[in-house]
Amino acid sequence: MKQEDGFFDPKEVVVNGSRTVIDIPLKESGSLQGGVKYLSDKQYDDFIPRYEGLMFTIMNSSGSVIQTVVTDNKGKFLTFLPVGGEYTIILDQNTLAEHTYCEKPTQLFRVEAGETTRIPLFRIEIKKRER
């Protein structure tokens, strides 16, 4: 079984001997891939986009937080989620660079077993500055 085929819920295990045996029930999973894209405006040549460390919250259809994910230095993320149901991912706009915003910080998606769901990139825009 490959990692993208299944996962398990985190569980604390106490090992009190050299022969501790545990069962780990795997759940079917799929993966979610996404990221951010900056919409450039030539009037802001001094702006340096921030890609790493942007945080997203993933919630299930009942509104429970399933996990948070953070972008890498290229503005991308990849995570594994349980199969079934509809999910919502929300960009935490407090993690964006100063003077930027995302007009549509929320997306809905579904995860299929063994598949990678690719959502559209979150479009980050630069706020107009007073001169």
N, C-alpha and C positions, 0 to 999 in steps of 0.2 A: 504494500500500500504506500502510495506517495503522500507527502504532507498535504498536498492540495485536495486529496480525497477524503480526509477526515481530520477531526480535531477532538479535543476533550476539554471539559470544564476544569479550570484550575482547582486543585484540591491539595490541602496540606497533608503530608504523609510523614509520620513519625517512624523512623527506622530505629528499632531497638535491638537488633540482632543482625547477624551476618546473613540470615536467610529470610528476610522480610519479603513477602509476596503480596503484590497488589494487582487487582484487576482494573484496567483502564478502559471503560466503555467509550468507543469512538462514535462520534456523530458525523453524519454526512456533511460535507462542506463544499463551498465554492470560494472563489476569491473575488475581491473588488479591487479595481485598479482605477486611479484617477490622479488629478493634480491641478495645478493652477497655470494660467497664462496671463501675462500682463499685456494690456492693450496700450501700446506706446503712443505717445503724443510728442511730436517733434519739438514742441515748445518747452519741454522739460528735459533738456539734454543732461542736466546735472542729477537726475533721478537715478538711483541704483536700486533695481528690484530686489526684493528679499524672497528667496525661494525656500530656504531651509527653516523648519520649525513652525510652519503654519499648522494649526491644530483643527481637527474635524471631530465632531461627535456623531456616532452612528447609533440610531435608535430603532427599535422594532415597532411594529404597527400599534402596539399598546402604549407606546411612549416611553418604554424603559430603555435606559442607556445600555447598549451592548458593549461598546468599547470606544476608545478615542484613538485616532491615528494622527501621525505627524509627518509632514512632508520631508523629503530628503533634500540634498543640496541642489537638486535639479527641479524641485517643486513637485515631485511625484510621490505617490504612496501606493502600497500594495498590502492588503490584509486578507485574512481568511475569516469567513463567517458561516454560521449554520445555514443550511438549506431551508427554504420555505418562507412564505410570507413576504410582505413588503417592508422595506427598510427606508429610513430617511437619513441622509447625511447632511450635516450643517457645518458650514465653515465658521469658526470662531473669529469674528472680525477684529477682536481685541488682539489677535496675533499677527494682523497685517502690519506692514510698514506704515509709518506716519504718512498722512496725506493720500492714502489709498482706501478703496472700498470695493465691495463686491455687490452688484445690484441684485443678483440672484444667489444668495448664500445657501440655499436649500435645494436638494435634489432627491427624488424618489427613485428606488431601484429594487430589483429582485435578484436573488442569488440562486443559481442552478447547480446541482451536484456535479463536481469535477470541472466546472466551467469557470472562465474568468469573465466577470461582468465589467465592462469598460464604460465608465460614465463620462459625459462631456466634461472638458476642463472647466474649472471655475474661472471666470473672467474677472481679473483684477484691474480696476481702472484707477487713474490718478485724478485726485480732486483738483478742480480749477483753483489756481492760486491768484490772490490779489497782487497786482503789481504796483 
